Amino acid sequence: MTRCHLFIQERGERNRPVWFIFSGMGSQWNTMGESLLKLPLFAETVAKCDKVLREKNIDIYKILTSKDPTLFDDILNAFVGIITVQVS
């Protein structure tokens, strides 16, 4: 049985929605990060990941937004894409 711990931090009187994204191995899909990039905090974190990954010649924006159906044939693209979504 899997346990999930939820930590809640109150910020003033305004409640904010909580989003849960569970992207384990095998959940990659083309354009998996495209819609999420519209969220400022997600986009900011992806930019930080991109800065690190570019040093390894990995284009995370291509991985998260590509419509190429063969992109995830390379397990590196699948793994890096999933981890970036989880971190962001």
Secondary structure, 3 states (H helix, E strand, C coil): CCCCCCCCCCCCCCCCCCCCCCCCCCCCCCCCCCCHHHCHHHHHHHHHHHHHHHCCCCCHHHHHHCCCCCHHHCHHHHHHHHHHHHHC
